[in-house]
Amino acid sequence: MPKLQTLFLSLGSNLGNREENLNQAIQLIRQNISTNLSISNIYETEPWGNLNQAGFLNLILKIENSSFVPHEILEKIQKIENELGRVRVEKWGERCIDIDIIYYDDLIIDDARLVIPHPFVQERKFVLVPLADVAPDWVHPILQKTTLQMLQDCPDNGWIKVYERL
């Protein structure tokens, strides 16, 4: 039996019913990857990279006891994005759902299809703030800093606030 892993996924949405898009993605992740999830608060955030678009809703999922290897996780999350209507038009453009692998245990992967840890984690408050909800003391395997240390050092000045559900 393979060793069970811990991974972190970042979910974001800025098109359509953003909260429903996140909820549907979480349900599909439960069905296809693992039911053992910890979910951060939802945060409303300024877009990153391409500022000429609507704000995002973002959250982090901590998934424990996954038996899938990183490339299998990538295939599964891309299938979920496609199922929910994700269309890739431009880098950092608008999207109904975006799912990124932030960490997979303390693995370091850098190949043509996948980079783990996510190469921009330390630069993005929209990742670090919700990550601090579920893993404040998690150590980045390359930078050797905790989530809270990276958040303190983060150069991102974009706005971020807890999403108020109606």
NUMIGU-930021 format. One record per residue: residue number from 1; x, y, z of N, C-alpha, C, O, CB in turn. Coordinates in Angstrom, 2 decimals, padded with zeros to 5 digits. Atoms other than C-alpha are relative to their C-alpha. Glycine has a CB too. Layout:
BEGIN
REC seq     n_X     n_Y     n_Z    ca_X    ca_Y    ca_Z     c_X     c_Y     c_Z     o_X     o_Y     o_Z    cb_X    cb_Y    cb_Z
REC NUM       X       Y       Z       X       Y       Z       X       Y       Z       X       Y       Z       X       Y       Z
...
This chain:
BEGIN
REC seq     n_X     n_Y     n_Z    ca_X    ca_Y    ca_Z     c_X     c_Y     c_Z     o_X     o_Y     o_Z    cb_X    cb_Y    cb_Z
REC   1  000.84 -001.18  000.00  000.00  000.00  000.00  000.89  001.25  000.00  001.85  001.32  000.77 -000.96  000.00  001.23
REC   2 -000.83 -001.20  000.05  001.41  003.45 -000.92 -000.12  000.83  001.27 -001.13  000.79  001.97 -000.36  000.84 -001.21
REC   3  000.03 -000.93 -001.12  002.32  005.97  001.76 -001.04  001.08 -000.28 -001.10  001.62 -001.38  001.41  000.63  000.25
REC   4  001.03 -001.01  000.17 -000.56  008.37  002.30  000.63  001.38  000.19  001.44  001.59  001.09 -001.16 -000.21  001.00
REC   5 -000.64 -001.30  000.08  000.32  011.99  001.56 -000.92  001.13  000.46 -002.13  000.96  000.59  000.45  000.26 -001.42
REC   6  000.72 -001.24 -000.28 -000.70  015.51  002.56  000.30  000.97 -001.12  001.46  001.18 -001.49  000.39  000.60  001.40
REC   7 -000.20 -000.99  001.04 -001.25  018.07 -000.14 -000.91  001.19  000.24 -001.90  001.12  000.97 -000.26 -000.60 -001.38
REC   8  000.75 -001.24 -000.12 -002.55  021.61 -000.42 -000.37  000.47 -001.39  000.48  000.55 -002.28  000.81  001.08  000.77
REC   9  000.49 -000.54  001.26 -004.69  022.93 -003.24 -000.53  001.40  000.23 -001.18  001.67  001.24 -001.10 -000.92 -000.61
REC  10  000.56 -001.35  000.00 -005.50  026.57 -003.95 -001.13  000.01 -001.01 -000.95 -000.41 -002.15  001.09  001.08 -000.33
REC  11  001.15 -000.12  000.88 -008.95  027.19 -005.43 -000.38  001.46 -000.13 -000.39  002.19  000.86 -001.20 -000.84  000.52
REC  12  000.42 -001.37  000.24 -010.06  030.44 -007.02 -001.04  000.06 -001.09 -001.10 -000.80 -001.96  001.19  000.87 -000.36
REC  13  001.04 -000.21  001.01 -012.98  031.76 -009.05 -000.32  001.48 -000.09 -000.45  002.17  000.92 -001.27 -000.81  000.35
REC  14  000.46 -001.38  000.17 -013.90  035.12 -010.56 -001.01  000.17 -001.12 -001.26  001.29 -001.55  001.18  000.89 -000.25
REC  15  001.05 -000.06  001.01 -016.54  034.26 -013.16 -001.24 -000.74  000.48 -001.12 -001.76  001.17  000.49 -000.58 -001.32
REC  16  001.24  000.67 -000.35 -020.19  033.34 -012.68 -000.26  000.06  001.49  000.14  001.01  002.16  000.03 -001.44 -000.46
REC  17  000.29  000.09 -001.43 -021.42  032.29 -009.24  001.26 -000.56  000.68  001.43 -001.78  000.78 -001.27 -000.91  000.29
REC  18 -001.32  000.38 -000.51 -017.99  032.24 -007.61 -000.08 -000.98  001.16  000.67 -001.95  001.20  000.76  001.24  000.42
REC  19  000.12  000.89 -001.16 -019.09  030.62 -004.34 -000.47 -001.39 -000.43  000.03 -002.40  000.07 -000.96  000.60  001.04
REC  20  000.49  001.30  000.49 -021.01  027.89 -006.17  001.10 -000.74 -000.76  001.22 -001.96 -000.65 -001.24  000.20 -000.90
REC  21 -001.12  000.63  000.72 -017.99  027.24 -008.43  000.96 -000.66  000.98  001.40 -001.79  000.75  000.75  001.05 -000.85
REC  22 -000.88  000.57 -001.01 -015.83  026.70 -005.34 -000.64 -001.23  000.65  000.02 -002.25  000.84  000.35  001.04  001.07
REC  23  000.70  001.13 -000.64 -018.45  024.46 -003.71 -000.04 -001.22 -000.91  000.18 -002.34 -000.45 -001.43  000.40  000.38
REC  24  000.02  001.12  000.94 -018.77  022.32 -006.85  001.39 -000.63 -000.12  001.52 -001.86 -000.17 -000.49  000.46 -001.39
REC  25 -001.36  000.53  000.08 -014.99  021.99 -007.09  000.34 -000.82  001.23  000.95 -001.89  001.12  001.01  001.15 -000.17
REC  26 -000.27  000.74 -001.24 -014.77  020.91 -003.44 -000.71 -001.34 -000.03 -000.13 -002.36  000.35 -000.45  000.81  001.23
REC  27  000.73  001.27  000.07 -017.46  018.27 -004.00  000.68 -000.98 -000.96  000.79 -002.17 -000.65 -001.45  000.25 -000.46
REC  28 -000.68  000.88  000.96 -015.63  016.90 -007.06  001.35 -000.47  000.55  001.77 -001.60  000.28  000.20  000.73 -001.34
REC  29 -001.25  000.41 -000.64 -012.35  016.86 -005.12 -000.28 -001.09  001.03  000.47 -002.06  001.14  000.72  001.21  000.67
REC  30  000.39  001.04 -000.97 -014.11  014.89 -002.36 -000.29 -001.33 -000.70  000.07 -002.39 -000.20 -001.24  000.44  000.81
REC  31  000.37  001.22  000.73 -015.41  012.41 -004.95  001.20 -000.65 -000.69  001.26 -001.87 -000.81 -001.07  000.32 -001.04
REC  32 -001.06  000.52  000.86 -012.19  012.04 -006.95  001.39 -000.06  000.61  002.27 -000.74  000.08  000.07  000.81 -001.21
REC  33 -001.34 -000.01 -000.59 -009.25  012.70 -004.63  000.00 -000.47  001.44  000.71 -001.42  001.78  000.60  001.41 -000.08
REC  34  000.04  000.39 -001.40 -010.08  012.48 -000.92 -001.17  000.67  000.70 -001.57  001.78  000.35  001.32  000.34  000.70
REC  35  001.05 -000.59 -000.83 -012.83  013.06  001.61  000.58  000.62  001.27 -000.14  001.26  002.04 -001.04 -001.05  000.38
REC  36 -000.65 -000.51 -001.21 -010.31  014.01  004.31  000.55  001.40 -000.27  001.74  001.57 -000.55  001.14 -000.97  000.47
REC  37 -000.34 -001.38  000.35 -010.31  017.79  003.79 -000.10  000.92  001.19 -000.97  000.77  002.05 -000.90  000.50 -001.11
REC  38  000.14 -001.17 -000.85 -009.65  020.85  005.88 -000.12  001.18 -000.96  000.66  001.30 -001.90  001.22  000.18  001.01
REC  39  000.28 -001.10  000.91 -011.03  024.00  004.26  000.22  001.33  000.72 -000.30  001.55  001.81 -001.46 -000.09 -000.55
REC  40 -000.24 -001.33 -000.57 -009.79  027.53  004.93 -001.26  000.85 -000.11 -002.26  000.44 -000.70  001.19  000.70 -000.72
REC  41  001.02 -001.00  000.28 -012.01  030.56  005.12  000.05  000.33 -001.49  001.05  000.06 -002.16  000.20  001.29  000.87
REC  42  000.02 -000.51  001.37 -013.05  031.98  001.76  000.39  001.48  000.08 -000.09  002.22  000.94 -001.42 -000.19 -000.69
REC  43 -000.45 -001.38  000.04 -011.34  035.25  000.89 -000.33  000.62 -001.34 -000.18 -000.01 -002.39  001.52  000.09  000.28
REC  44  000.18 -000.77  001.22 -012.29  037.88 -001.64  001.28  000.79 -000.23  001.77  001.45  000.68 -001.25  000.95  000.08
REC  45 -001.32 -000.55  000.25 -009.15  039.14 -003.33  000.06  000.74 -001.33 -000.72  000.51 -002.25  001.05 -001.10  000.02
REC  46 -000.31 -000.69  001.23 -007.82  041.46 -005.95  000.63 -001.00 -000.98  001.35 -001.90 -000.55  000.95  001.21  000.26
REC  47 -000.68  000.88  000.96 -006.78  039.72 -009.19  001.50  000.20  000.05  001.98  001.27  000.44 -000.52  000.24 -001.43
REC  48 -001.46 -000.03 -000.03 -003.08  038.94 -009.51  000.50 -000.24 -001.42 -000.04 -001.10 -002.13  000.59 -001.08  001.00
REC  49 -000.55  000.20  001.35 -001.04  039.23 -012.70 -000.70  000.89 -001.01 -000.07  001.79 -001.57 -000.12 -001.46 -000.42
REC  50  000.82 -000.81  000.90 -003.82  040.69 -014.86 -001.05  000.69  000.86 -002.03  000.07  001.28 -000.67 -000.89 -001.13
REC  51  000.88 -000.73 -000.92 -005.56  043.39 -012.81 -001.30  000.46 -000.65 -002.19  000.94  000.05  000.72  001.19  000.57
REC  52  001.17 -000.48  000.72 -008.16  044.21 -015.49 -001.07 -001.09 -000.08 -001.45 -001.54 -001.16  000.40  000.46 -001.42
REC  53  001.04  001.03 -000.08 -010.75  041.67 -014.32 -000.63  000.06  001.38 -000.16  000.76  002.27  000.58 -001.42 -000.28
REC  54  000.73  000.01 -001.28 -013.19  040.97 -011.50  000.84 -000.64  001.10  001.76 -001.41  000.83 -001.34 -000.75 -000.16
REC  55 -000.64  000.60 -001.15 -012.06  040.05 -008.00 -000.30 -001.49  000.11 -001.25 -001.99 -000.48 -000.42  000.70  001.26
REC  56  000.10  001.45 -000.17 -011.64  036.43 -006.96 -000.53 -000.36  001.37 -000.42  000.42  002.32  001.36 -000.66 -000.22
REC  57  000.18  000.69 -001.27 -012.92  034.20 -004.22  001.06 -001.09  000.01  001.22 -001.83 -000.96 -001.47 -000.59  000.17
REC  58 -001.08  000.98 -000.12 -010.04  032.04 -002.97 -000.10 -000.75  001.31 -000.60 -000.23  002.31  001.37  000.69 -000.10
REC  59 -000.12  000.81 -001.21 -009.54  029.26 -000.46  001.10 -001.02 -000.20  001.60 -001.22 -001.31 -001.35 -000.71  000.34
REC  60 -000.99  001.08  000.03 -007.07  026.52  000.41 -000.64 -001.26  000.57 -001.36 -001.21  001.57  001.29  000.38  000.80
REC  61  000.39  001.32 -000.52 -007.83  022.83  000.84  001.26 -000.71  000.46  002.24 -000.81 -000.27 -000.75 -000.84 -001.07
REC  62 -001.04  000.91 -000.48 -005.57  020.71  003.00 -000.59 -001.39 -000.12 -001.62 -001.70  000.48  000.45  000.33  001.50
REC  63  000.48  001.35  000.26 -005.98  017.13  001.85  000.97 -000.98  000.63  002.15 -001.00  000.30 -000.16 -000.28 -001.53
REC  64 -000.84  000.99 -000.66 -004.69  014.35  004.06 -000.39 -001.39 -000.47 -001.53 -001.65 -000.86 -000.13  000.11  001.53
REC  65  000.21  001.41  000.33 -004.33  010.68  003.30 -000.31 -000.23 -001.47 -001.06 -001.14 -001.81 -001.12 -000.55  000.83
REC  66  000.15  000.25  001.43 -004.20  011.01 -000.47  000.95 -001.12 -000.41  002.09 -001.18  000.05  000.28  001.29 -000.82
REC  67 -000.84  001.09  000.47 -002.88  007.92 -002.19  000.46  000.23 -001.45  001.11 -000.64 -002.03 -000.74 -001.33  000.11
REC  68 -000.37 -000.29  001.37 -002.39  009.59 -005.58  001.35  000.71 -000.06  001.68  001.52  000.81 -001.08  000.85 -000.68
REC  69 -001.27 -000.68  000.20  001.00  010.68 -006.88 -000.27  001.37 -000.62 -001.36  001.60 -001.15  000.95 -000.85 -000.91
REC  70  000.24 -001.37  000.45  001.46  014.34 -007.88 -000.55  000.14 -001.43 -001.47  000.93 -001.65  001.26  000.77  000.10
REC  71  000.49 -000.14  001.37  000.95  013.89 -011.63 -001.43 -000.53 -000.14 -002.19 -000.04 -000.98  000.93 -000.75 -000.97
REC  72  001.40  000.45 -000.01 -002.26  011.93 -010.95 -000.91  001.10  000.56 -002.01  001.32  000.05 -000.16 -001.30  000.83
REC  73  000.77 -001.11 -000.56 -003.47  014.82 -008.78 -000.18  001.08 -001.06 -001.28  001.61 -001.23  000.71  000.59  001.26
REC  74  000.08 -001.01  001.06 -002.67  017.25 -011.61 -001.05 -000.39 -001.03 -001.88  000.43 -001.41  001.37  000.19 -000.68
REC  75  000.99  000.45  000.98 -004.69  015.16 -014.08 -001.41  000.10  000.56 -002.33  000.51 -000.15  000.30 -001.45 -000.42
REC  76  001.32 -000.05 -000.62 -007.61  014.93 -011.65 -000.51  001.43  000.14 -001.68  001.70 -000.12  000.04 -000.68  001.35
REC  77  000.48 -001.37 -000.18 -007.73  018.67 -010.92 -000.26  000.66 -001.36 -001.17  001.48 -001.48  001.01  000.82  000.82
REC  78  000.27 -000.54  001.33 -007.47  019.54 -014.62 -001.32 -000.54 -000.55 -002.05  000.19 -001.23  001.15 -000.33 -000.96
REC  79  001.28  000.57  000.42 -010.37  017.18 -015.31 -001.16  000.70  000.71 -002.19  000.98  000.10 -000.03 -001.53  000.28
REC  80  001.02 -000.71 -000.76 -012.39  018.88 -012.54 -000.19  001.41 -000.57 -001.32  001.86 -000.77  000.37  000.07  001.50
REC  81  000.10 -001.33  000.61 -011.58  022.33 -013.99 -000.77 -000.06 -001.31 -001.64  000.77 -001.55  001.39  000.60 -000.23
REC  82  000.69  000.14  001.28 -012.72  021.16 -017.43 -001.47 -000.31  000.19 -002.33  000.25 -000.50  000.66 -001.09 -000.85
REC  83  001.40  000.38 -000.28 -015.89  019.59 -016.03 -000.82  001.21  000.46 -002.01  001.30  000.17 -000.05 -001.10  001.06
REC  84  000.70 -001.19 -000.50 -016.76  022.91 -014.36  000.00  001.15 -001.01 -000.50  002.23 -000.71  000.63  000.46  001.29
REC  85  000.08 -000.99  001.06 -016.27  024.82 -017.62  001.20  000.91 -000.16  001.11  001.94 -000.82 -001.17  000.82  000.21
REC  86 -001.20 -000.84  000.13 -012.75  026.21 -017.30  000.44  000.04 -001.45  000.59 -001.00 -002.10  001.16 -000.53  000.90
REC  87 -000.54 -000.22  001.34 -011.56  027.68 -020.60  001.28  000.80  000.16  001.28  001.87  000.76 -001.04  000.74 -000.94
REC  88 -001.30 -000.67 -000.12 -007.90  028.63 -020.86  000.20  000.90 -001.21  000.51  000.44 -002.31  001.17 -001.05  000.12
REC  89 -000.12 -000.98  001.07 -007.77  031.83 -022.91  001.31  000.76  000.11  002.06  000.86 -000.86 -001.19  000.97  000.02
REC  90 -001.22 -000.75 -000.19 -004.97  033.88 -021.42  000.57 -000.29  001.39 -000.17 -000.61  002.32 -000.25  001.51 -000.17
REC  91 -000.65  000.22 -001.29 -002.43  033.47 -018.62 -000.52  001.03  000.99 -000.59  002.22  000.68  001.55  000.08 -000.13
REC  92  000.51 -000.82 -001.10 -003.81  034.86 -015.35 -001.28  000.74 -000.38 -001.58  001.80  000.17  001.05  001.00  000.43
REC  93  001.26 -000.61  000.42 -007.10  035.64 -017.09 -001.16 -000.44  000.88 -000.99 -001.19  001.83 -000.29 -000.33 -001.45
REC  94  001.21  000.36 -000.73 -010.66  035.33 -015.84 -000.26 -001.49 -000.13  000.06 -002.11 -001.15 -001.21  000.80 -000.51
REC  95  000.33  001.42  000.05 -011.83  031.84 -014.96 -001.06 -000.34  001.03 -001.13  000.24  002.11  001.25 -000.86  000.23
REC  96  001.04  000.44 -000.92 -014.77  030.10 -013.40  000.60 -000.80  001.15  000.08 -000.78  002.27 -001.06 -000.84 -000.73
REC  97 -000.67  000.76 -001.06 -012.41  027.84 -011.47  001.48 -000.15 -000.36  001.84 -000.37 -001.51 -000.67 -001.41  000.20
REC  98 -001.43  000.23  000.15 -008.67  027.58 -010.97  000.42 -000.82  001.20  000.15 -000.46  002.35  000.81  001.36 -000.09
REC  99 -000.47  000.87 -001.07 -007.11  024.77 -008.95  001.49 -000.23 -000.22  001.90 -000.73 -001.26 -000.79 -001.37  000.04
REC 100 -001.45  000.17  000.08 -003.38  024.75 -008.25  000.49 -000.86  001.16 -000.02 -000.77  002.27  000.71  001.36  000.00
REC 101 -000.69  000.74 -001.05 -001.21  022.32 -006.33  001.03  000.94  000.61  001.91  001.44 -000.09  000.67 -001.33 -000.55
REC 102 -000.94 -000.88 -000.69  000.66  024.37 -003.73  001.16 -000.84  000.56  002.33 -000.56  000.31 -000.71  000.80  001.13
REC 103 -000.99  000.93 -000.57  002.46  021.59 -001.84 -000.52 -001.42 -000.13 -001.72 -001.67 -000.17  000.30  000.34  001.50
REC 104  000.27  001.44 -000.11  002.60  017.81 -001.93  001.05 -000.53  000.95  002.19 -000.79  000.56  000.03 -000.74 -001.42
REC 105 -000.97  000.31 -001.06  004.22  016.80  001.34  001.16  000.98 -000.13  000.95  002.18 -000.32  000.51 -001.49 -000.10
REC 106 -001.15 -000.89  000.15  007.75  018.18  001.18  000.73 -000.27 -001.32  001.92  000.01 -001.45  000.96 -000.16  001.19
REC 107 -000.60  000.31  001.30  008.35  017.05 -002.41  000.37  001.26 -000.76 -000.29  002.30 -000.63 -000.94 -000.86 -000.83
REC 108 -000.40 -001.04  000.92  010.17  019.24 -004.87  000.00 -000.63 -001.39  000.74 -001.57 -001.66  001.42  000.60  000.36
REC 109  000.14  000.51  001.36  009.18  018.64 -008.50  000.11  001.18 -000.94 -000.49  002.23 -000.71 -001.37 -000.77 -000.21
REC 110 -000.12 -001.04  001.01  010.18  020.71 -011.51  000.21 -000.68 -001.34  001.33 -000.96 -001.75  001.18  001.00  000.32
REC 111 -000.09  000.61  001.33  009.36  019.16 -014.85 -000.89  000.78 -000.96 -001.47  001.81 -000.58 -000.41 -001.52  000.05
REC 112  000.73 -000.74  001.03  007.62  020.21 -018.06 -001.49  000.18  000.33 -002.11  001.13 -000.15  000.14 -000.71 -001.32
REC 113  001.44 -000.04 -000.28  004.12  019.55 -016.65 -000.35  000.54  001.38 -001.47  001.00  001.59 -000.57 -001.36 -000.14
REC 114  000.37 -000.27 -001.38  004.35  020.32 -012.94  001.18  000.56  000.79  002.30  000.07  000.70 -000.51 -001.27  000.66
REC 115 -001.00 -000.57 -000.91  006.23  022.50 -010.47 -000.62  000.02  001.40 -001.65  000.66  001.63  000.45  001.44 -000.46
REC 116  000.41  000.03 -001.40  005.85  021.79 -006.74  001.25  000.19  000.85  002.26 -000.48  000.60 -000.74 -001.35  000.37
REC 117  001.11 -000.84 -000.39  005.96  023.71 -004.51 -000.33  001.02 -001.09  000.50  001.32 -001.95  000.31  000.71  001.32
REC 118  000.42 -000.98  000.99  003.99  026.24 -006.53  001.03  001.14 -000.01  001.39  001.64  001.06 -001.44  000.54  000.30
REC 119 -001.12 -000.95  000.05  006.60  028.75 -007.77 -000.31  001.40  000.52  000.62  002.17  000.77  000.46  000.10 -001.40
REC 120  000.33 -001.36 -000.45  004.69  031.87 -006.64 -000.62  000.04  001.38 -001.09  001.10  001.80 -000.94  000.64 -000.98
REC 121  000.70  000.03 -001.29  003.36  030.78 -003.25  000.45  001.13  000.92 -000.39  001.76  001.57  000.23 -001.35  000.69
REC 122 -000.53 -001.00 -000.92  005.62  033.18 -001.34 -000.31  001.43 -000.44 -000.07  002.37  000.32  001.49 -000.18  000.14
REC 123  000.29 -001.34  000.54  004.51  036.13 -003.53 -001.49  000.33  000.00 -001.86  001.43 -000.42  000.54  000.11 -001.40
REC 124  001.43 -000.18  000.17  000.74  035.74 -003.26 -000.75 -000.07  001.33 -000.88 -001.14  001.92 -000.55 -001.05 -000.95
REC 125  000.79 -000.01 -001.23 -001.29  036.82 -000.25 -001.28 -000.82 -000.15 -001.74 -001.41  000.82 -000.35  001.44  000.38
REC 126  001.24  000.75  000.18 -004.38  035.21 -001.80  000.21 -001.50  000.18 -000.76 -002.24  000.32 -000.57  000.27 -001.38
REC 127 -000.33  001.38 -000.35 -002.59  031.88 -001.26  000.42 -000.08  001.46 -000.06 -000.94  002.20  001.13 -000.55 -000.92
REC 128 -000.57  000.07 -001.35 -000.74  032.61  001.97 -001.01  000.24  001.11 -000.96 -000.43  002.14  001.12  000.99  000.13
REC 129  000.97 -000.29 -001.07 -003.64  034.08  003.96 -000.89 -001.22  000.26 -000.99 -001.64  001.41 -000.88  001.23 -000.39
REC 130  000.79  001.21 -000.30 -005.96  031.06  003.50  000.86 -001.20  000.41  000.42 -002.04  001.19 -000.83 -000.38 -001.21
REC 131 -000.91  001.08 -000.41 -002.97  028.69  003.80  000.30  000.10  001.49  000.42 -000.92  002.17  001.32  000.06 -000.81
REC 132 -000.25 -000.19 -001.43 -002.30  030.21  007.23 -001.18 -000.48  000.85 -000.99 -000.82  002.02  000.27  001.48  000.29
REC 133  001.16  000.54 -000.73 -005.85  029.14  008.24  000.18 -001.48  000.30 -000.18 -001.94  001.38 -001.28  000.22 -000.81
REC 134 -000.06  001.46 -000.13 -005.06  025.45  007.71  001.39 -000.54  000.28  001.53 -001.69  000.70 -000.53 -000.63 -001.24
REC 135 -001.37  000.49 -000.20 -001.25  025.24  007.96  000.96  001.15  000.29  001.88  001.39 -000.49  000.47 -000.78 -001.25
REC 136 -000.84 -001.17 -000.29  000.36  028.26  009.64  001.48 -000.37  000.19  002.35  000.45 -000.09 -000.51  000.71  001.23
REC 137 -001.37  000.41 -000.30  003.49  026.29  010.59  000.61 -000.91 -001.06  001.71 -001.43 -000.88  000.04 -000.69  001.33
REC 138 -000.53  000.84  001.08  003.91  024.35  007.33  001.26  000.66 -000.55  001.27  001.87 -000.77 -001.06 -000.22 -001.13
REC 139 -001.28 -000.54  000.45  007.50  024.76  006.10  000.17 -000.25 -001.50  000.05 -001.38 -001.98  001.18 -000.64  000.78
REC 140 -000.29  000.07  001.43  008.22  025.51  002.45  001.30 -000.79 -000.18  002.31 -000.44  000.42  000.11  001.46 -000.65
REC 141 -001.17  000.88  000.06  010.67  022.76  001.41  001.24  000.61 -000.66  002.33  000.07 -000.50 -000.36 -001.23 -000.73
REC 142 -001.16 -000.65  000.60  012.93  025.10 -000.59  000.43  001.21  000.83  001.60  001.35  001.16 -000.30  000.43 -001.45
REC 143 -000.31 -001.24 -000.71  012.71  028.41  001.27  000.26 -000.21  001.49  000.87  000.63  002.15 -001.12  000.99 -000.17
REC 144 -000.14  000.32 -001.43  012.64  026.75  004.71 -000.61  001.09  000.89 -000.05  001.45  001.93  001.50 -000.19  000.36
REC 145  000.77 -000.96 -000.78  010.11  029.32  005.95 -001.40 -000.56  000.21 -001.92 -001.27 -000.64 -000.05  001.39 -000.70
REC 146  001.37  000.41 -000.25  006.74  028.69  007.55 -000.94  000.90 -000.81 -000.55  001.94 -001.33 -000.33  000.07  001.51
REC 147  001.03 -000.82  000.66  003.53  029.97  006.01 -000.05  001.39  000.62 -000.10  002.39 -000.10 -001.37 -000.68  000.10
REC 148  000.09 -001.30 -000.66  003.39  032.73  008.63  001.23  000.87 -000.28  001.10  002.08 -000.43 -000.15 -000.20  001.51
REC 149 -001.20 -000.77  000.34  006.99  033.77  007.94 -000.08  000.54 -001.43  000.28  001.69 -001.68  001.27 -000.88  000.17
REC 150  000.14 -000.45  001.39  006.31  033.93  004.19 -001.04  001.10 -000.10 -000.87  002.05 -000.86 -000.36 -001.18 -000.92
REC 151  001.04 -001.03  000.02  003.14  035.93  004.82  000.55  001.33  000.51  000.26  002.39 -000.05 -001.21 -000.44  000.85
REC 152 -000.61 -001.22 -000.55  005.08  038.42  006.92  000.94  000.66 -001.01  001.01  001.89 -001.07  000.77 -000.33  001.29
REC 153 -000.95 -000.51  000.98  007.68  038.79  004.13 -000.61  000.26 -001.38  000.08  000.74 -002.28  001.14 -000.97 -000.14
REC 154  000.62 -000.04  001.32  005.17  038.77  001.24 -000.05  001.42 -000.57 -000.51  002.34  000.11 -001.42 -000.58  000.07
REC 155  000.00 -001.33  000.61  005.60  041.71 -001.17 -001.35  000.40 -000.60 -001.53  001.55 -000.99  001.05  000.06 -001.07
REC 156  001.31 -000.26  000.61  001.99  041.44 -002.45 -000.77  001.03  000.83 -001.03  000.81  002.01 -000.83 -001.32 -000.13
REC 157  000.77 -001.05 -000.68  000.09  044.62 -001.57 -001.47 -000.01 -000.39 -002.21  000.92 -000.05  000.59  001.35 -000.29
REC 158  001.40  000.09  000.42 -003.21  043.49 -003.10 -000.93 -000.15  001.19 -000.55 -000.66  002.24 -000.19 -001.16 -000.96
REC 159  000.97  000.10 -001.08 -006.35  043.70 -001.02 -000.53 -001.44  000.13 -000.60 -002.19 -000.84 -001.17  000.97 -000.24
REC 160  000.55  001.32 -000.31 -007.78  040.61  000.64 -000.87  000.15  001.23 -000.47  000.80  002.20  001.12 -001.06  000.22
REC 161  000.89 -000.07 -001.15 -010.72  040.22  002.99 -000.80 -001.29  000.10 -001.02 -001.97 -000.90 -000.94  001.22 -000.09
REC 162  000.84  001.17 -000.20 -012.79  037.45  004.49 -001.30  000.23 -000.76 -001.89  001.31 -000.68 -000.26 -000.27  001.52
REC 163  001.22 -000.11  000.80 -015.74  036.78  002.20 -001.21 -000.13  000.90 -001.34 -001.10  001.64 -000.03 -001.07 -001.10
REC 164  001.26  000.01 -000.77 -019.07  037.60  003.80 -001.06 -000.72 -000.80 -001.50 -000.24 -001.85 -000.46  001.45  000.35
REC 165  001.06  000.75  000.69 -021.61  035.00  002.79 -001.35  000.62  000.34 -001.59  001.01  001.49  000.02 -001.50  000.39
REC 166  001.32 -000.60 -000.21 -025.15  036.31  002.36 -000.98 -001.00  000.57 -002.14 -000.66  000.81 -000.54  000.56 -001.31
